[in-house]
Amino acid sequence: MWRLYQFPLCPFSRKVRLLMGEKGIAYDLVNEAPWERQDAFLDINPAGTTPVIVEDEKNIVLIDSQAICEYFEETVEKMPLVSGSAGGRAEIRRLVAWIDQIFYRDVVAPLIEERMKKRIVHRTPPDGGKLREAMRNANTHMDYMDYLLDHRSWLAGGTMSLADIAAAAHISVADYLGGIDWAGHEPVKRWYAGFKSRPSFRPLLSERMGAIVPPPYYEKPDF
Ligand SMILES: N[C@@H](CCC(=O)N[C@@H](CS)C(=O)NCC(=O)O)C(=O)O
C-alpha cells in the first residue's frame, strides 16, 4: 500500500491525491508538517517538501508532485491524464507548470503564508496588503482560466487532464483560505462545481487544517 506524506492544505499533495483518486489507487495518509523539519522526514526527503509517497514492499520512494503524477500516469492505465497528440500533451504540461509555478507563487503560497503559517506556526497576524495582492492575482489568473474554458471543455482541451487536476487542487486550497472571489468567473465556477462533485474530490473537501476554518460554501458543489 502507498503511504502519502502530506498536510491537508498542501496543493501539490492534493494534486497527487486527485490523480490517485481518479486512477483508483489506494493509499494511506501520513500527516507531515514540512516546516517542522522532522529528522525522520528529512531522512526520506532531504529537501523537506511534501508530497512524498512511499511503497515499502516494492522499496519505492517518489518525491515531487509532478514526478509522482507522471510515475502513476506511466504505470497505471486507467484514466489517462496526460494523453492525446504530442502537441496536446505539451499543452497539458504547459498549463500544469503555469499552475504549479505561477498560480502557486502569486496566489496559493502567499495565502498559505499569511492565513495558515502565520496563524499556526509564527502566531502573528496576516499582512493585509499581501492578502489583497494575492486575491488580485487570483482574479487575474482566473480571468485567463475563464478565457480557456470559454474556448475548450477542459483547461487543456477536449478531455479532463492533469492540468484540470492541478488547477482544482491549487484553487481548492486558495478557496479554503478565503482567497477566491467567485463573482464574475462563471466559466471557472461551473468547471470547479463539476470537480467538487467527483468522488476523488469529496475526501479532500471534508478535511480540515487545525483551527483554520474554510468559508461556509467551501464544500458545497452549488456555491
Ligand atoms: N515542486 C514541488 C513543490 C513542493 C512544495 O513546495 N511543497 C511545499 C508544501 S505545499 C513545502 O513542502 N514547503 C516547505 C515548507 O513549507 O517548509 C512539488 O511539486 O512537489
The ligand as an SDF file (V2000), in Angstrom:
LIG
                    3D

 20 19  0  0  0  0  0  0  0  0999 V2000
    7.7150   21.1660   -6.8360 N   0  0  0  0  0  0  0  0  0  0  0  0
    7.2950   20.5370   -5.6040 C   0  0  0  0  0  0  0  0  0  0  0  0
    6.8540   21.6240   -4.6330 C   0  0  0  0  0  0  0  0  0  0  0  0
    6.5410   21.0560   -3.2560 C   0  0  0  0  0  0  0  0  0  0  0  0
    6.3710   22.1410   -2.2040 C   0  0  0  0  0  0  0  0  0  0  0  0
    6.8110   23.3000   -2.3650 O   0  0  0  0  0  0  0  0  0  0  0  0
    5.7020   21.7830   -1.1110 N   0  0  0  0  0  0  0  0  0  0  0  0
    5.5300   22.7200   -0.0250 C   0  0  0  0  0  0  0  0  0  0  0  0
    4.2300   22.4480    0.7210 C   0  0  0  0  0  0  0  0  0  0  0  0
    2.8060   22.8030   -0.2390 S   0  0  0  0  0  0  0  0  0  0  0  0
    6.6350   22.5240    1.0080 C   0  0  0  0  0  0  0  0  0  0  0  0
    6.9240   21.3960    1.3550 O   0  0  0  0  0  0  0  0  0  0  0  0
    7.2140   23.6410    1.5110 N   0  0  0  0  0  0  0  0  0  0  0  0
    8.2290   23.5770    2.5200 C   0  0  0  0  0  0  0  0  0  0  0  0
    7.8180   24.2250    3.8130 C   0  0  0  0  0  0  0  0  0  0  0  0
    6.6360   24.6040    3.9650 O   0  0  0  0  0  0  0  0  0  0  0  0
    8.6720   24.3070    4.7080 O   0  0  0  0  0  0  0  0  0  0  0  0
    6.1730   19.5340   -5.9120 C   0  0  0  0  0  0  0  0  0  0  0  0
    5.5120   19.6600   -6.9520 O   0  0  0  0  0  0  0  0  0  0  0  0
    6.0030   18.5920   -5.1290 O   0  0  0  0  0  0  0  0  0  0  0  0
  1  2  1  0
  2  3  1  0
  2 18  1  0
  3  4  1  0
  4  5  1  0
  5  6  2  0
  5  7  1  0
  7  8  1  0
  8  9  1  0
  8 11  1  0
  9 10  1  0
 11 12  2  0
 11 13  1  0
 13 14  1  0
 14 15  1  0
 15 16  2  0
 15 17  1  0
 18 19  2  0
 18 20  1  0
M  END
$$$$
